[in-house]
């Protein structure tokens, strides 16, 4: 049985309410291959994926080869043996094979406007249940001797990276709904709107899922200023 939900968003200040996502989210049917081209940075050298940035204890390094007028985003697929896809509409999809347990990172430059992102997970090689997670961060370039920084934008981990269940998915969605603008850091240039999600129940359990899909629209604008992410002005509900 498929469970599906849609969350309407009321955005603040310069954002607006989205009326998209009023029907069930069909389960995607992605080909198991990588089509998202790695960015030309020092972390991306094998043509397949990129070395993930350290998240703590290391000062932010300035990104290279930034395109004028575009914002750089990091897509981080969390460590799990499940099969994962994340598609950035018009740019391609990143893919993590089942059993490939380490974190994988990808980087994409996006112009101002709206970009649809779809995340899909399927049960991996083990029979221990579906575990999946995606994190999205935005690069804030160095401006007037401030920065650079990375801003937390979006995080999905069903049931705290334990086996994904209907309750776990609903709990995550409730927390996501409470965030102003749909983002973790209000100092990011981005906003998350039109969120949809669905799950397929496992044949072995009426509560656990063997597939989950999440889709949202990422609204990007150009940075007007760069603020340290630890500043209280950047803290949204988590």
Backbone bond lengths (Angstrom), bond angles and torsions (degrees), N, CA, C in turn:
res aa  C-N    CA-C-N  psi(-1)  N-CA   C-N-CA  omega(-1)  CA-C   N-CA-C  phi
1 X - - - 1.455 - - 1.518 109.34 -
2 X 1.292 117.27 140.37 1.451 121.49 179.92 1.517 110.11 -100.71
3 X 1.308 115.40 132.10 1.461 121.85 173.66 1.508 107.98 -107.11
4 X 1.320 117.20 136.10 1.465 119.98 -177.64 1.505 109.71 -142.52
5 X 1.327 115.09 145.59 1.447 120.83 177.83 1.508 110.25 -144.30
6 X 1.307 115.06 156.58 1.453 122.04 175.09 1.517 108.35 -130.64
7 X 1.328 117.66 136.44 1.464 122.05 179.67 1.513 109.16 -110.38
8 X 1.345 119.30 117.28 1.471 119.94 173.19 1.511 109.60 -76.68
9 X 1.323 116.75 146.03 1.460 121.77 -177.60 1.521 110.79 -117.88
10 X 1.335 115.55 135.48 1.458 121.32 168.27 1.509 106.69 -108.03
11 X 1.297 117.45 109.09 1.456 121.25 -176.66 1.517 109.55 -92.02
12 X 1.315 115.09 156.45 1.447 122.00 -174.57 1.523 111.28 -101.08
13 X 1.340 115.11 159.10 1.472 123.37 172.74 1.511 111.14 53.86
14 X 1.360 117.19 -109.24 1.455 120.63 -170.87 1.516 112.46 -82.62
15 X 1.340 118.74 -4.83 1.465 121.14 -178.22 1.513 109.85 -92.17
16 X 1.333 115.21 179.07 1.453 119.46 -178.51 1.515 109.49 -144.92
17 X 1.343 115.00 165.34 1.461 119.15 -179.87 1.511 110.28 -75.79
18 X 1.350 115.34 136.64 1.460 119.97 -179.65 1.520 109.63 -95.46
19 X 1.322 116.37 138.42 1.454 119.87 178.10 1.518 110.78 -107.15
20 X 1.344 117.65 6.64 1.453 120.35 179.05 1.511 109.83 -79.15
21 X 1.358 115.80 167.03 1.446 120.69 171.88 1.509 114.44 77.57
22 X 1.329 117.38 36.32 1.458 119.72 -177.69 1.517 113.90 -91.59
23 X 1.350 117.85 -3.63 1.452 120.56 179.58 1.517 110.62 -118.06
24 X 1.333 117.88 174.39 1.464 121.34 178.92 1.526 110.94 -61.56
25 X 1.327 116.43 144.56 1.455 121.74 176.55 1.517 108.94 -85.95
26 X 1.338 118.58 113.93 1.464 119.96 177.50 1.525 110.37 -63.28
27 X 1.336 116.79 143.84 1.453 119.60 177.80 1.525 109.02 -68.64
28 X 1.342 118.99 123.60 1.464 120.90 -177.44 1.525 111.61 -62.86
29 X 1.308 115.18 158.68 1.465 121.81 175.72 1.518 107.82 -126.68
30 X 1.339 116.62 82.42 1.456 122.21 -176.19 1.526 111.17 -92.46
31 X 1.322 115.66 144.77 1.459 121.70 174.08 1.530 108.05 -76.97
32 X 1.342 118.34 138.23 1.472 120.14 -178.93 1.525 112.57 -75.47
33 X 1.319 115.56 74.33 1.455 120.21 178.34 1.520 109.92 -153.35
34 X 1.336 114.68 161.64 1.455 122.50 -179.31 1.520 109.03 -97.94
35 X 1.337 116.92 124.41 1.467 120.40 177.92 1.516 112.59 -126.06
36 X 1.339 117.37 -2.30 1.464 121.87 178.86 1.522 108.75 -87.06
37 X 1.321 117.34 116.69 1.462 121.66 -176.45 1.525 110.72 -72.33
38 X 1.345 118.47 131.04 1.467 120.71 177.56 1.520 111.79 -62.75
39 X 1.343 116.26 147.00 1.452 120.91 178.40 1.525 110.35 -72.71
40 X 1.331 118.30 153.35 1.464 121.57 -179.93 1.526 111.84 -79.44
41 X 1.344 116.90 65.96 1.450 121.27 177.66 1.521 108.54 -118.22
42 X 1.322 116.28 168.71 1.468 120.71 -179.08 1.523 112.02 -65.45
43 X 1.322 117.93 -19.81 1.466 120.90 179.78 1.524 112.86 -81.24
44 X 1.325 117.09 -16.93 1.465 121.03 -171.64 1.531 108.98 -115.23
45 X 1.325 115.80 95.73 1.453 119.36 -173.30 1.512 114.80 -126.65
46 X 1.328 118.70 -12.38 1.467 119.08 -176.83 1.520 112.63 -96.56
47 X 1.331 117.60 -1.28 1.458 120.64 179.25 1.507 114.29 76.67
48 X 1.330 117.55 3.87 1.468 121.04 -177.46 1.521 111.03 -120.67
49 X 1.322 117.06 -55.88 1.456 121.06 179.42 1.516 108.00 -141.08
50 X 1.325 116.91 -177.92 1.452 121.93 -176.32 1.528 109.22 -124.81
51 X 1.320 115.05 151.60 1.445 120.06 174.13 1.522 108.83 -69.49
52 X 1.330 116.47 129.49 1.459 120.09 -177.36 1.526 110.98 -70.76
53 X 1.324 116.14 141.09 1.459 121.61 174.86 1.527 109.77 -66.48
54 X 1.347 117.71 144.16 1.465 119.00 168.67 1.528 108.81 -62.98
55 X 1.314 117.67 136.92 1.461 120.52 -177.81 1.516 112.85 -89.65
56 X 1.338 116.85 -21.69 1.462 118.98 -176.77 1.533 109.70 -137.85
57 X 1.306 114.90 150.44 1.449 121.10 170.44 1.517 116.22 81.70
58 X 1.336 118.09 -1.89 1.454 121.03 -179.32 1.524 108.68 -127.41
59 X 1.341 118.23 125.81 1.468 119.70 178.60 1.521 111.11 -59.07
60 X 1.318 115.99 150.61 1.449 120.29 -178.97 1.524 111.71 -66.63
61 X 1.317 116.32 134.42 1.452 121.33 175.81 1.520 109.14 -94.12
62 X 1.319 115.99 147.29 1.453 119.44 177.99 1.517 110.04 -71.51
63 X 1.311 115.66 133.84 1.456 121.50 177.83 1.526 109.89 -76.62
64 X 1.329 115.22 148.51 1.466 120.75 -179.92 1.521 110.40 -108.77
65 X 1.318 115.54 165.22 1.475 122.67 174.98 1.522 112.64 56.66
66 X 1.334 116.84 35.89 1.458 119.77 176.48 1.531 109.73 -72.36
67 X 1.317 115.52 138.10 1.462 120.60 178.84 1.526 109.69 -86.48
68 X 1.312 116.15 135.10 1.461 120.70 -178.76 1.527 110.48 -58.06
69 X 1.330 115.96 131.46 1.456 120.59 176.71 1.511 115.10 81.23
70 X 1.346 118.60 2.61 1.455 121.08 -179.24 1.529 110.59 -117.18
71 X 1.341 115.84 156.68 1.453 122.83 179.39 1.525 108.82 -110.20
72 X 1.334 116.29 140.41 1.467 120.62 179.18 1.527 109.99 -95.37
73 X 1.328 115.13 135.01 1.462 122.05 179.50 1.516 110.25 -124.42
74 X 1.326 114.33 145.06 1.462 122.00 175.08 1.524 109.16 -106.10
75 X 1.321 116.46 127.68 1.462 123.38 173.44 1.525 107.11 -106.21
76 X 1.317 116.67 118.90 1.468 120.78 -176.67 1.529 109.45 -118.14
77 X 1.337 115.90 113.23 1.460 121.92 175.22 1.518 107.82 -86.97
78 X 1.332 117.52 120.95 1.452 121.16 -172.70 1.523 112.01 -76.06
79 X 1.338 115.10 160.23 1.458 121.82 -173.97 1.533 111.25 -68.17
80 X 1.318 116.49 119.36 1.457 123.81 179.38 1.521 108.05 -166.07
81 X 1.324 117.41 156.96 1.470 118.42 177.91 1.530 111.91 -88.29
82 X 1.328 117.30 3.14 1.467 120.51 179.36 1.531 111.03 -74.32
83 X 1.310 115.42 162.58 1.458 123.36 178.10 1.527 108.04 -89.79
84 X 1.347 117.11 124.78 1.457 120.97 -172.72 1.526 111.78 -128.69
85 X 1.326 114.86 145.05 1.453 122.80 172.42 1.527 108.50 -130.85
86 X 1.317 117.81 147.21 1.455 121.99 165.68 1.523 106.64 -139.06
87 X 1.328 115.54 124.53 1.456 121.58 -176.73 1.526 109.72 -113.29
88 X 1.322 115.69 130.21 1.453 122.36 171.28 1.521 106.21 -104.94
89 X 1.311 115.62 113.22 1.462 120.41 -172.63 1.531 110.88 -54.20
90 X 1.332 114.94 128.24 1.451 120.91 178.44 1.512 114.58 85.90
91 X 1.350 117.52 -10.16 1.467 121.20 -178.39 1.519 112.95 -114.37
92 X 1.326 117.20 -21.98 1.457 120.27 -178.94 1.516 111.75 118.36
93 X 1.329 115.45 -173.78 1.457 120.87 -177.04 1.525 110.64 -127.98
94 X 1.337 114.57 145.08 1.459 121.94 170.54 1.524 107.33 -97.13
95 X 1.330 115.75 147.49 1.466 120.01 -174.60 1.521 109.90 -137.92
96 X 1.329 115.92 134.83 1.461 122.39 174.26 1.517 109.24 -118.11
97 X 1.335 115.40 123.06 1.461 121.19 -177.10 1.524 111.47 -67.95
98 X 1.344 117.61 152.23 1.463 119.35 174.11 1.522 109.59 -63.50
99 X 1.319 116.54 138.16 1.453 120.90 -178.93 1.512 114.46 87.08
100 X 1.349 117.62 -8.06 1.467 122.21 177.32 1.525 107.36 -87.64
101 X 1.341 116.69 91.16 1.456 121.22 -161.29 1.533 113.72 -82.84
102 X 1.318 119.63 -23.13 1.461 120.13 -175.52 1.530 111.80 -70.32
103 X 1.358 115.89 160.01 1.458 120.20 173.41 1.526 110.07 -64.96
104 X 1.324 115.71 143.56 1.459 121.79 175.86 1.520 108.70 -125.65
105 X 1.332 117.00 139.61 1.458 121.76 -178.35 1.516 111.47 -125.40
106 X 1.320 114.43 147.52 1.458 122.24 178.92 1.524 107.44 -139.82
107 X 1.321 116.18 152.18 1.460 121.44 -175.98 1.522 109.08 -130.08
108 X 1.327 115.50 137.65 1.454 120.56 -177.52 1.522 109.25 -142.87
109 X 1.336 116.76 138.61 1.465 122.38 176.21 1.523 108.92 -97.97
110 X 1.338 116.20 129.32 1.458 121.13 -176.46 1.528 110.11 -125.97
111 X 1.329 117.33 136.97 1.466 120.56 176.62 1.524 110.40 -79.22
112 X 1.334 118.25 165.04 1.460 120.43 174.12 1.528 110.68 -55.11
113 X 1.312 115.30 143.38 1.462 120.60 -177.70 1.513 110.28 133.96
114 X 1.310 115.67 -164.76 1.459 122.09 -175.84 1.522 110.71 -108.08
115 X 1.333 115.74 134.74 1.464 121.67 -177.06 1.530 108.69 -134.16
116 X 1.321 116.74 126.81 1.460 121.26 -179.08 1.523 110.04 -87.49
117 X 1.322 115.78 129.30 1.458 122.21 178.76 1.521 108.74 -121.26
118 X 1.329 116.13 130.41 1.461 122.08 -179.87 1.517 109.51 -122.61
119 X 1.315 115.94 128.86 1.468 122.83 178.84 1.522 107.90 -116.59
120 X 1.338 115.75 132.77 1.463 120.50 -175.58 1.522 109.01 -138.66
121 X 1.327 116.86 134.43 1.452 121.69 177.14 1.513 112.03 -130.19
122 X 1.343 115.99 142.79 1.464 122.41 176.83 1.525 108.77 -129.28
123 X 1.313 114.44 152.35 1.462 121.04 178.66 1.521 110.35 -53.20
124 X 1.351 116.51 135.79 1.455 121.45 -176.51 1.515 113.03 -87.00
125 X 1.337 115.95 -147.82 1.464 121.09 -174.73 1.516 112.27 -77.89
126 X 1.316 117.58 -27.36 1.457 119.96 -178.45 1.526 110.13 -86.01
127 X 1.310 115.83 165.48 1.464 120.68 177.52 1.525 110.67 -103.44
128 X 1.331 116.53 23.86 1.463 120.54 -175.67 1.518 112.93 -88.29
129 X 1.312 118.07 0.53 1.453 120.76 177.40 1.515 112.85 107.17
130 X 1.324 115.45 159.46 1.454 122.74 -177.86 1.526 110.48 -77.00
131 X 1.336 116.24 125.85 1.460 123.19 174.30 1.521 107.22 -128.08
132 X 1.321 117.23 131.86 1.457 118.81 -175.22 1.515 111.10 -156.72
133 X 1.338 114.52 151.66 1.454 119.38 178.90 1.518 111.25 -161.69
134 X 1.334 115.15 146.59 1.462 122.88 178.68 1.518 108.40 -138.33
135 X 1.347 116.42 135.39 1.456 121.56 173.01 1.514 109.33 -124.40
136 X 1.332 115.69 140.64 1.466 122.10 -179.30 1.523 108.36 -125.27
137 X 1.339 116.53 127.40 1.466 121.76 178.81 1.523 109.92 -129.98
138 X 1.334 115.22 154.76 1.457 121.62 -179.12 1.523 110.24 -119.25
139 X 1.308 115.51 138.05 1.463 121.87 179.47 1.521 109.94 -84.42
140 X 1.342 115.41 129.30 1.458 121.68 174.10 1.520 108.51 -107.43
141 X 1.319 119.42 110.35 1.469 121.84 -174.51 1.523 112.16 -67.89
142 X 1.307 114.79 161.32 1.466 121.24 178.25 1.527 109.16 -67.87
143 X 1.346 115.97 124.71 1.454 121.78 179.08 1.527 108.96 -135.11
144 X 1.325 116.41 126.71 1.477 121.56 176.26 1.533 111.51 50.59
145 X 1.326 115.47 50.02 1.466 123.28 176.38 1.525 113.47 67.37
146 X 1.326 117.57 15.30 1.462 121.63 177.14 1.524 108.61 -117.76
147 X 1.332 116.26 133.69 1.453 120.48 179.19 1.521 111.46 97.79
148 X 1.317 117.17 -172.14 1.465 125.74 3.30 1.533 112.16 -80.80
149 X 1.345 115.33 162.71 1.453 122.03 179.32 1.528 109.73 -138.13
150 X 1.330 114.73 163.50 1.463 121.82 169.00 1.524 107.64 -118.06
151 X 1.318 116.63 133.21 1.462 122.37 -178.31 1.529 110.68 -107.89
152 X 1.334 115.81 132.25 1.459 120.80 173.76 1.524 108.96 -68.93
153 X 1.325 116.30 126.24 1.466 120.79 -179.26 1.519 111.25 -109.40
154 X 1.324 117.39 -51.41 1.470 121.05 -170.61 1.523 108.22 -148.72
155 X 1.321 116.01 142.12 1.459 121.19 176.97 1.526 109.69 -142.14
156 X 1.313 115.25 128.03 1.465 120.68 174.53 1.522 107.88 -124.82
157 X 1.323 116.40 119.28 1.465 120.85 168.75 1.513 107.85 -145.01
158 X 1.294 115.19 105.35 1.460 121.20 -174.22 1.522 110.23 -69.32
159 X 1.330 116.00 123.07 1.458 122.44 175.65 1.520 111.09 61.96
160 X 1.344 116.61 35.27 1.453 120.37 177.02 1.510 114.45 63.01
161 X 1.334 118.26 34.89 1.460 125.05 -178.11 1.526 112.18 67.34
162 X 1.326 116.69 17.65 1.459 120.79 167.12 1.523 107.69 -92.85
163 X 1.318 117.86 -172.76 1.462 120.78 -179.82 1.530 109.65 -57.88
164 X 1.326 116.08 127.73 1.460 121.24 -176.46 1.521 110.85 -74.91
165 X 1.328 116.35 125.35 1.454 123.02 -179.11 1.519 109.73 -125.02
166 X 1.329 116.29 170.67 1.452 119.62 177.31 1.529 111.02 -62.39
167 X 1.334 116.79 -38.59 1.459 120.16 177.67 1.530 111.37 -66.96
168 X 1.333 116.43 -42.36 1.452 120.33 178.88 1.513 112.46 -61.68
169 X 1.326 116.84 -41.45 1.459 121.09 179.32 1.526 110.56 -66.87
170 X 1.328 116.95 -41.72 1.460 120.64 -179.82 1.534 111.26 -66.90
171 X 1.340 117.10 -37.27 1.460 120.82 178.66 1.519 111.00 -65.88
172 X 1.345 116.59 -43.59 1.465 119.46 176.54 1.532 110.49 -59.73
173 X 1.332 116.97 -45.09 1.460 120.90 -177.42 1.530 111.29 -62.47
174 X 1.316 116.93 -36.93 1.461 120.65 179.33 1.527 110.01 -64.15
175 X 1.334 117.12 -43.18 1.453 120.28 178.34 1.517 112.04 -66.75
176 X 1.336 116.38 -39.75 1.463 120.71 178.56 1.522 110.79 -63.01
177 X 1.305 116.23 -38.77 1.459 121.62 -179.01 1.528 111.67 -63.55
178 X 1.331 116.59 -29.63 1.465 120.17 -175.45 1.527 113.17 -77.57
179 X 1.317 118.42 -10.61 1.465 120.77 -175.22 1.521 111.31 -83.16
180 X 1.318 120.05 124.43 1.464 121.56 176.44 1.526 110.88 -57.79
181 X 1.314 116.33 127.48 1.459 120.85 -179.28 1.504 113.79 72.70
182 X 1.340 117.64 0.40 1.460 120.73 178.03 1.511 114.32 75.67
183 X 1.348 118.75 11.62 1.462 120.87 -174.98 1.525 110.91 -120.21
184 X 1.337 115.63 156.80 1.453 121.01 179.85 1.518 111.87 -76.22
185 X 1.330 116.70 -38.21 1.466 120.96 179.62 1.522 109.58 -116.74
186 X 1.314 116.95 122.32 1.456 120.44 179.71 1.518 111.95 -73.58
187 X 1.350 117.83 -6.74 1.465 120.87 176.77 1.518 112.26 -88.73
188 X 1.304 117.08 -4.09 1.457 120.00 171.87 1.519 109.37 -69.46
189 X 1.340 116.67 154.40 1.467 119.50 176.19 1.522 111.36 -79.18
190 X 1.327 116.85 -11.26 1.470 121.01 -169.68 1.527 111.89 -95.81
191 X 1.318 115.07 159.22 1.454 123.59 169.41 1.525 108.65 -135.26
192 X 1.339 115.44 147.39 1.466 121.67 -179.80 1.522 108.55 -107.79
193 X 1.330 116.89 122.43 1.467 121.60 -178.57 1.521 109.48 -132.87
194 X 1.340 115.31 166.64 1.460 121.62 172.75 1.514 114.12 60.12
195 X 1.332 118.26 40.82 1.458 121.74 -176.73 1.528 111.77 -71.42
196 X 1.335 115.47 133.95 1.461 122.64 173.30 1.520 108.67 -132.93
197 X 1.330 116.56 152.35 1.461 119.48 176.82 1.521 109.79 -155.29
198 X 1.313 116.64 156.34 1.461 121.20 177.75 1.516 109.25 -157.67
199 X 1.324 115.78 160.11 1.458 121.14 179.04 1.515 111.55 -144.24
200 X 1.314 116.34 146.60 1.464 122.99 175.15 1.520 109.21 -103.11
201 X 1.319 116.63 126.09 1.453 120.07 179.72 1.522 111.07 -68.26
202 X 1.335 114.60 140.35 1.454 120.77 175.99 1.528 110.18 -67.61
203 X 1.322 116.21 148.05 1.467 120.67 177.38 1.527 111.53 -64.23
204 X 1.349 115.35 -24.13 1.458 119.50 -176.41 1.522 113.52 -93.01
205 X 1.336 117.09 -6.74 1.458 119.62 -176.95 1.517 109.94 -154.85
206 X 1.320 116.71 135.02 1.458 120.83 178.69 1.525 111.70 -79.93
207 X 1.351 117.92 -11.31 1.452 121.34 -178.28 1.527 112.30 -103.50
208 X 1.342 117.26 -35.48 1.462 121.10 -177.56 1.522 110.54 -84.48
209 X 1.331 115.05 154.54 1.458 121.64 -179.90 1.525 110.65 -107.58
210 X 1.353 115.85 149.23 1.459 119.81 170.26 1.525 111.87 -108.46
211 X 1.342 117.11 -8.55 1.458 122.81 172.22 1.528 108.81 -146.47
212 X 1.328 115.46 144.34 1.461 121.54 175.42 1.522 108.18 -141.75
213 X 1.320 116.33 142.63 1.464 121.67 175.73 1.525 109.44 -132.00
214 X 1.328 116.06 140.71 1.464 123.27 176.55 1.519 107.58 -134.26
215 X 1.317 116.52 133.53 1.467 120.91 178.64 1.528 108.85 -135.30
216 X 1.324 115.44 140.85 1.462 119.71 176.02 1.523 109.10 -151.60
217 X 1.322 114.46 165.56 1.465 121.23 177.14 1.518 107.42 -107.38
218 X 1.316 115.35 124.66 1.455 122.16 179.49 1.518 108.67 -97.76
219 X 1.343 115.72 115.60 1.462 120.77 178.10 1.522 108.97 -96.15
220 X 1.326 116.59 122.71 1.453 122.93 -174.49 1.522 109.91 -116.25
221 X 1.329 116.81 134.22 1.463 122.21 171.47 1.522 107.57 -128.16
222 X 1.307 117.47 164.59 1.459 121.11 179.47 1.526 110.17 -73.69
223 X 1.339 115.84 145.45 1.459 120.86 177.92 1.524 110.30 -66.03
224 X 1.338 116.73 132.68 1.444 120.29 172.50 1.515 111.07 -95.37
225 X 1.359 115.52 -27.51 1.460 120.56 178.60 1.520 107.70 -156.48
226 X 1.321 116.51 158.51 1.455 122.50 179.39 1.525 108.41 -116.26
227 X 1.326 116.90 124.73 1.462 123.35 -178.09 1.523 108.28 -122.35
228 X 1.313 116.98 142.49 1.455 121.77 176.96 1.533 108.98 -56.78
229 X 1.341 118.57 127.85 1.473 120.82 -177.49 1.520 113.90 -58.44
230 X 1.354 117.25 -21.40 1.460 119.51 179.34 1.533 112.72 -80.14
231 X 1.328 117.18 -8.20 1.456 121.58 178.99 1.531 109.25 -62.58
232 X 1.333 118.64 135.89 1.473 120.77 -179.76 1.519 113.58 -55.30
233 X 1.319 117.86 -25.53 1.458 120.06 178.97 1.520 112.50 -66.98
234 X 1.325 116.73 -17.40 1.467 121.14 -176.66 1.519 112.65 -93.20
235 X 1.319 117.70 -8.09 1.451 120.34 -170.47 1.512 112.65 -88.12
236 X 1.313 116.06 112.07 1.459 121.97 172.43 1.514 109.56 -95.05
237 X 1.318 116.84 171.65 1.466 120.84 175.80 1.519 109.13 -61.86
238 X 1.346 117.20 136.38 1.461 121.80 -178.02 1.518 111.06 -121.73
